[in-house]
């Protein structure tokens, strides 16, 4: 798949996910807004009803008080005959223009009541009519007295008597439950100055809770300066509001999972694209590296067919040297390919033997010295480890050291002579430290994190300075890990690089 195609798919999927998330967020905000408005409207309606019920409760208080006075006065009066004859009566209920309900009881002797009920008015009708008119006017005056008492005396009563905390809580609970708002609440009664007169035990509202606070005036007809207010606080209002959008959580979760899968898929696609390009470069480089020695060997073989060449010992020696060098070069390239197959295995097949690392490194340095001298450099071996017996695969151990030295030659600084150093020393009683350092061009800090990745090669600008496959250091890291050791790198640009290998010593 082309890189441009991947980018187009990425952009389209990104736009799709952004649109989907925007729609979900907009829908969620809309639901929250509607739910909040419904909650606020329901609470305000409940508070208004509570305030009205408190006013009605206060009117009932004064009405009952006046009724008790009337009943007491009636018991003491001698109106309408003897006490033995006033046991019966007719009770009428009526409602005044102000909306207050009252009962009117017409009392008299059994004979008088029977006359009234049977419609037999006779001569007694006029007298009873006057009595009823007078009593109606009297009861009406009583209701007027009740209203006057409410107007003149009610505001002087303590607020905890006019709005008892238990009654306020009961009214609030009943009204909220009626509207389906089954949420916990706390409340307080405050005066016109904002001083709390009393509050429920859980009322701890602060300025930050203003959005969760609802205020309702109580007894609004009281004189100015005596008004009281009911403050109701809903500590779990946010939970109640957002509980209505709990069904959106799975939708967001699934969308988020899809987003992660999409991002991961895109990363894998780009990684596979990069690996494909690296493998193509690897194949091209490998073909080039194989082509040169094969051509040299083929040319040498053709020269051997020349009789004049066979008669010249010097030419035979030169041709044999060419064949030997190019064969070594071919073997080295084959080892590179083997390193790739070794790297791809989850577990390498190693033939572990005990070797003296000092001796093995000394031989590697002597062999590599000719190549270093060819480029006008020098190599030193400071093998100071007293115990250098390690349990390793000798071939892979040799390749590890050789790869580090070969990289030092490849990435040398052309402006100064190459200086290589290989040292060994013991760390504690069970560790061997091997250090390979150079004075080459160094490695940038950004590249240090990636140099052990397969196919990764340090570059300058947009071009690679030297030929290679990007497998050497990945192979080194793989083998050191397989041998139970660790490898780290220290480098400074234009100063040099140091690779540090730590291997466990043989237990024997």
N, C-alpha and C positions, 0 to 999 in steps of 0.2 A: 504494500500500500504506500502511495506517495505521501510525503510529508505534508504537502498542501492539502490533500484529502483529509488527513488526520486533523489538521487545523480547522478545516471547514466543519467537520463533524463536531469538534470540540466547541466551536463557537455556537453552532446550532443547539447543542445539548445544553450549553451554559445559558443561552437565552431562554430555552424551555424551562430549565430549573428555576431561573430567576422569575419568570412569569408565573410559574406554579406557586412559588413561595409568596410572591406579591399578592396573588389572589387569596391564598390561605390567610395571610396576615390581614388583608382588608376585610375578609369575611369574619375573622375572629374579632377585629376591632368593632365591626358593626354589631355583632352579637353582644359584645361587652357593653357597648353604648346603649343598646336597647334594654338590656338587662338592668343596667344602672338606672335608666330613666324609669323603668317599671318599679324598681325597688324604691327609688326616691318618691315617686308619686304615691305608692302604697303606704310608705311611712308617713308622709305628710297627711294623707287622708286619715290614717289611724290616729295621729296626734290631734287633729282637729276634732275627731269624734271623742277622744279622751277628754279634751278640754270641755266639750259640750256636756258630756256625762258628769263631769265634776260640777259644772254650773247647775245642772238638774239635781244633782245630789245635794247641793247646798240649798236650793229652793225647797226641796223636800224636807230638809232639816227644819227650816223656818216654818213650813206649813204644818208639819207634825207638832211643832212646839205650840203654835196657835190652836191647833185642834185639841191638844191636851188642855189648854186653858179653857176652851169652850166647853169641853166635857165636864171639867171641874165646876164651872159656873152653872151648868144645867142641872147637875146633881143637887146643888144648893137652892135652886129656884123652886117656886111653888106653881110654876106656870102649867096650865092645863090640868087642873084637878088634883086629887090626892095621889100620894106616892104609889098606892096600890093600883091606881088606875093608869099609871104612866109606864107600865111595863111593856106595852106594845108600841108600834109605830110603823110609818111608811118611809122607806129610804129612797132618795132620788140622787142620781149622779149627774153632774153637769160640768162643762168645760168653759172657762172664761175666754175672753178675746185674746188674752196674753198667752194662752196655751196651757194654763195650769188647770189641773183636774181637781174637783172637790166633791164631797158627798154632803147632801142635805137630808136630814132625818126629820120627818114630821111625827111628833109624838102626841098622844092623847089617850083618852079612855077607850076601852074596847068598843063601847057603843058608838063613840064619835068616829072611830076608824072604820067601823062597819058601815056607817052611813056614807062615809066618803067613798069607800070601795064599791058599794052597791049603787052609787050615783043618786042615792036618796038625799038630796041636799036640804030640801024643806026650808024651814025658817032659820035653821042653823047655818045655812050656806054663807050668808053675808059675814057672819062673825068669823067663820073659819077662813074665808078669803082674806079678810083683813089681817088675821093672824099669820097666814102664809106669806102675804106681801111684806109684813113687818120682819118676819124671820129671814126672808130672802134678802131684804136690804141689809139686815144685820150680818148675814153670812158674807154678802158682797163687801161690806165694810171690813170684815175680818180678812178677806183676801187682799184688800187694799193695804191693810196693816202689814200683812206678810210682805208685800212688795216693798213698802216703805222700810221695813226692817232690813230687807236684803240690800236696798240701796244705801241706807244710812249706817248699818251696823256690820254688814258682812265683811267689808274691807278691813275692819278693825280686828277681826278674828285672826289668830296666828295661822300662818300658812300651813303648818303641819296638822292643824285641825281641819282646815278647808280642803286640803289635798293630802290626805293621809298616805304615807308611803306604801302601805300594803294595798290600799285601794288603787293607787296610781299604778303599781306593778300589775295588779290583777286586770285593770282596764287595758293597759298596754298589751299584756299577753293575749287577752281576748280579742282585741281589735287586730293585732298582727296575725294571729292564727286564723282569723276570719278571712284575711286576704292571702293566706298561704305563706306568710313570711315567718317561717319557723326558725328564727335565728336568735341567738342569745343577745341580750342588751343590758346596758347599765344606764342609770338615769340620775339626774340631780335637779333640785329645785333651787333657782337663784333669784335674787331680788333685782330691782332695776339697776343697782350699782354693780351687779355681777358677783356679789358675795353669795357663796353657797349656803343655803339655809339647811338643807340636809341632802344626803346622797346615798345611793346604794353602796354596799360594801365593795363591789368590784369596779367602782367608777374611778378611773385614774387617767382620764383623757388629758392630753397635752395639746399644744398648738399644732404639733405635727399631725394630730388626729382630726383636724378640722373637717377634712373631707368625709369623715365617718360620723360627723355630729349633725343632729337635727334639733332645731329650736322651735318651740311652740309657746306663744303667749297664753297665760292663764288668766281668767277673769278679766277680759279686756275692758269691761265697763267700770272697773275700779277707778278711783280718782288718780290723777297724775302723780307720779312719785311713789305709788304703792303697788305698781305692777310686779308680777312674778312671772318667771319663765320656766318651762320644762325643757331640760336638755337631755336628749337621749343619744347614747353612744353605742355603736355596734362594733365591737372589737373584731368580729369575724366577717365583716362586710365583704372584704376583698375575697376571702375564701368562698363566700356564698355567691358572689358575682362570677368568679372564675370557675366555679363548679359547673356552671352551665356550658362551658366550652371544654370540659374535660374530654369530650369525644374527639376534640381536635388533636389531642396529644398523640394518639397512634398515627394520625395522618402526618404530623410533623416528624414523628420517629421514622416512619417508612420513607418519607421524602429524604430525610437525612441519611438513612441507610443507602438509598439509591444514589444520593450525591457522593457518598464515600466510594461506593462501587464504581460509579462513573469516573471519579478522579483516579482511583486505582487502575481502572482499565486504560485510561488515557496514559498514565505513567508507564504502565506495562507496554503499551503500544509504542510510545517514544523510546523506551528502553530497548525493546525488540528491534525497532528501527535502527537505533544506534549500534546494537550488537551486530545487526546484519551488515551495516556499513563497515564496522571494525573487522568482521570476518572477511568481507570482500577485500579490504585493505590487506589483511593477513595473507589471503590467498595470492594477491598480486605481489606482495613482498616476497612471499615464499617462492613463488615461481621465478621471480627475478634472482633471488639468492641461489636457487638450484641451477638456474640456467648458466650462470657464470662458471662455476666449477665444472659442470658437465661439459661445457664448451672447451674449457682448458684441457680436461682429460682427453676429450675426443681429439683435439689438436695434437696433444702429445702422442697419442696412439698412432696417428697418421704419420708423425715424424719418425716413429720407430720403424715404420715400413720402408723408410728411405735407407738404402744401403750405405750411403755416405755417413749418415748419422750413426749407424751401428758401428762403423769403424772408428769413430771418435769417442774415446772414453770420457772426455770432458762433456760432450753433448749428451751422452748417456746419463752421466751423473746429474746434469742439469734437468733433463727430462724426468728422471726418476724423482728428483726433488719436487718438481712441479706436480707430478702425479701424487706424491705423498702429501704435499701441502693441500692440494685440492681435495684429496680424499678426506683429510682431517676436517676440511671446511664442510664437506658434504655430511660427514658424521655429526658435526656440531649442529648443522641445520636439522638433521633427523632427530637429534636429541631435543631440539626445540619443539618439534612436532610431538614427540613423546611426552614432553613436559605438559603440553596442552591436554593430551589425553589423560595424563596423570592428574592434572588439576581438576578435570571434570568428574573424576571418580569421587564418590562420597568418602571412601576409605582407601588409601593407597596400600598396595602390597609391598611391604618393606622386608628386606633381609637384614635384620639387625645383628651387628657384630660389635665386639668391643675393640675400639681403636684408640691409639694415642693421637689426640687432636693436634698436639704440637708437631708431631712427626708428619702427619698428613698435610697440615698447613704449610710446613716447611717445604715439602715436595711441590705443592701447588705454587708457592711463591717462586721457587727456582725455575719451574716450567714457564711461569708467566713473565719472568723477568725479561726474557728476550723481546716480548711484545712491548713492554714498557720502555726498554732501552731504545727500541726502534723509533719511538716518538720523543726521544730525548728526555725521558723521565727516569725516576728512580723508585725503588720499592724496598721497604725495610720491614723486617719481621722481628718483633719484640715478644718472644714467647716466654713470658714470665710465670705462667701457671705451673705450680709444683705438682699438681695432680690434674692431668688432662685426659684421663681415661673416660670415654663416653661410649654409650651404647647406641649406635646409629647405623643407618644404611650407608656404607662407604661411598657408593657411587653417587647417591643423592647429596650426601654431605659435601663431596668434592664439587658437584655442580653448583651447590649453594654458594660456596666461597668463590668459585670461578665466575659466577654470574655477577656478584658484587664487584669483583675486580674488573670484569669486562665493562660494566656500566661506568666505572670510574674512568676508564680509558676513553669510552665513547663521549662522555660529557666532560672532557677535560677543558681547561681554559687555554686557548691557543696562544695567549699573550704571556704565559709564564710556564716554566718547566713543570711537568707533572710529578707530583710527590705522593706516593701511596704508602700506607702504613697498615700492617696487620699485627694486632697485639692479642695476647691471651693473659688472663689472670683469674685467680680463684675468688669467688664470692662466698664467704662462709665456708662450710665444710662440704656442701653438696651441690655447688653451682660452678659452672665454667662460663666466663664471659669472653666472647670473641668480638673484637672491634675492627672494622674495616673503614678507614678514613682516607679522604683525599682532599686536594686543594682545587677542585674543579669549579664549575660555574655555579654550583649550589642549586637548591630547589626552592621555589617560592612557597610561602606558607599555605596558599590555597591548594597547591599541588600535593603537599605533604599528606593531606588527608586521603588522597586517592591513588597514590603511587603503587599500592599493593592490590589494586583492582585489576581484574583480567582485562587485557587489551588497552589499558590506559597507558598513555605515553606523555611525558612532559614535553611541551612544545614551546616554541618561541614565535609569538605572533600567530600566523595562520599556517605555518609550515613546520615540519619536523626537521630537526637539525641532523639527525642520524637515522639510518635505516634500522628497522626492528619491528617486532611483532607486538610489543606491549605485554609479553608473557613472563619475562625474566623475574621481576620482583614479585609478581603474583605466585609464580612457582616457588620462589624462595620462601615467601610467607607460608604457603601451603606445606612445604616440607618441614620447616621449623616447627610449625604447629603439630605435624604428625610425629615429630621426634620428641614432643613434650616440652618444647622450649618456647621462648618468646623472642620477638624481634621488634626493635624500635629504631627510629631515625631522628637524627638531629642535623639540621642544615641551615646555612645562612647564605643568602644570595651573593654570588661573586666572592665567596670566602671558601666554601667547601662543604662536604657532607660526611657524616659519620653514621654507619650502621652498627647497631649493637645487638649481638645475638647472645642469649643466655640459655645454656643447655644444662640439664641435670647430669651430674657425674654418675658413673656406673656404680651400682650398689656393691659390686664384687671387688 
